[in-house]
Amino acid sequence: MNQVRLSRVLFIGYVTLVLLFLVLPVLIVIPMSFSDSRFLSFPPPGYSLRWYDAFFSSNGWMSAAQTSLIAAVSTALIATPVGVAAAYGLNVSTHWSVRYLKVLLLLPLIVPIIIVAAGVFLSYAMTGLLHSLPGLIMADVMLALPYVITAVAAGLQGFDNSQEMVARSLGMNRFRAFMAVVLPQIKPSVITGAIFAFIQALDETMVALFIAGGQNQTLTVRMFTALRDEIDPTIAAISTLLTATSFAMVMLVAMARQRTTA
Amino acid sequence: MKETTLPNPGLQAMPKDNSARFQRREHHLMLALLMPALLIVTLLLIVPLGWMIAQSFQVNGSFSLEHYERVLTDGVYWRTFGLTFRISFIVTLAALLLGYPLAYAATVLPRRWSLMILALVIVPFWTSVLVRAYAWLILLQRSGVINQTLMGLGLTDAPLALVHNEFGTIIATVHILLPFMVLPLYATMQKIPRDLMLAGASLGGSPMHVFWRVFFPLSLSGVLAGMTLVFVLCLGFYITPELMGGGRTVMASMLVSRNIQLYVEWGAASAVSVVLLLMVVSIFYLVSRLVSMERILGVK
């Protein structure tokens, strides 16, 4: 019996260590961002808001943040309806091609991101979309689609299709039946998909490194270039803000899901 | 919408209507709904990918295998692919060793604890890769917390070089990819009936014995899914080795980007891309014969 207890303690201890490994690095950035020193020693010698000030008063950082926010919001607004339509289409059809089309739509996740980036760069270089905001948004939409489609497909699987059939047999056309009967019931998964699209676009770095530039540089691209040169504490402030955004978004997802189970 | 022209709306509402016309209409509707998504993926990914494949077989506009010859014989390319594979193996193994107990704990502990574990896995998952690479740069730098602690404990006299090398790359990559291991593992473990464990115990099996003979074999499909995902993602990693590797840890994806951005060598970049893509696709294909594709990818 004693041996069982010992292995239990060891197991819990190990799991705790792994959780600390996962979480501590994300958390350590937060006190760093409030440091009053240029040097990233821990614990910080004193606390101040100077790095937040450095971020919010820099034109370069602000315009990059603006580009990123516009791209992330537009991506969520475009990828959500496109993804919902695609997920619904895949769900209703029994055609043999469905399997292949599904894989095709998941390709942006399967193909290594560097190859995706090279491909997008190539098609934009030919069409003059390089360094443009619409180009950036379109690439973000493509990368967000697999997330929206998987989230909505999961929602549709839990939905009883005969309800839609009833609405239509009572005379509603397909579109109205979808809006009035299906959509309200899969709303949590649609919200989840939209939020995934938003975070994905906000955090996307690789493709933006190839195609964003000039006036339309994104926050992550600027961070990446800054990180290559030196470990500037301003980045700690930005990291904290980004992490807080992601955290808030994950909370929103959790709340959207909670409402369905309640 | 075309539907309104049908004389009897009730007809189309029949779920199992076998008429060929009905089937065709459903198929057309599906294609129409998929069109925007398919168009975006085709224009931004499929077409350029096709062009790159064509480029990889061409030198000055005529067919040639020169690029592949170079990729397969040049030492630089060999070393890079070798390093990429080695890092991917180490990262996958480390993620399994760290992730399996975590997923197991989330499965067997009371709901309150398991929710907490899952939350602690998901929050870093949705934190930007850049933020996490930055955090590791701070932690592992010469004057960072880890070096300070090691020196404070008297384990080392001079700060260790923990970053801007392969070690730093591996640590940060494991951290970033760990959720991709834990989530499919947890999804699989959750479906294993608890009764089986109880049955094993009631037949006199010790907890260890029951775990290894009953639980572990049933969790193997999750192990396979998680390992595949982590390995394949690691093969294509770029941001982390670029930031953590200090220019010395050159992975396959960096060959692609350097050939494009520094040398404007689309032929070479395309050949490396095709080789990388072939590896990823064949791994996915092989594994998908054992575990369903949705199970591997339906994580996020």
Interface residues (C-beta under 8 A of the other chain):
Chain A: V4 S7 F11 I12 Y14 V15 V18 L19 F21 L22 V23 P25 V26 I28 V29 M32 F39 L40 S41 F42 V82 G83 A85 A86 Y88 G89 L90 V92 S93 T94 H95 V98 L101 V103 L104 L105 L106 L107 P108 L109 I110 V111 P112 I113 I114 I115 V116 A117 A118 G119 V120 F121 L122 S123 M138 A139 V141 M142 L145 P146 Y147 I149 T150 A154 N161 S162 M165 V166 R168 S169 G171 M172 N173 R174 F175 F196 I199 L202 D203 T205 M206 F210 T220 M223 F224 L227 R228 I231 I235 A236 S239 L242 T243 S246 F247 M249 V250
Chain B: M1 E3 T4 P9 G10 Q12 A13 M14 P15 Q23 E26 H27 L29 M30 L31 A32 L33 L34 P36 A37 L38 I40 V41 L43 L44 L45 I46 V47 P48 L49 W51 M52 L98 G99 P101 L102 A105 I117 L120 V121 I122 V123 P124 W126 T127 S128 V129 L130 V131 R132 A133 Y134 A135 W136 L137 I138 L139 Q141 S143 G144 V145 Q148 H175 L178 P179 P207 M208 V232 L235 G236 Y238 I239 E242 L243 S253 V256 S257 I260 Q261 W266 A269 S273 L276 L277 V280 V281 F284 M293 L297 G298 K300
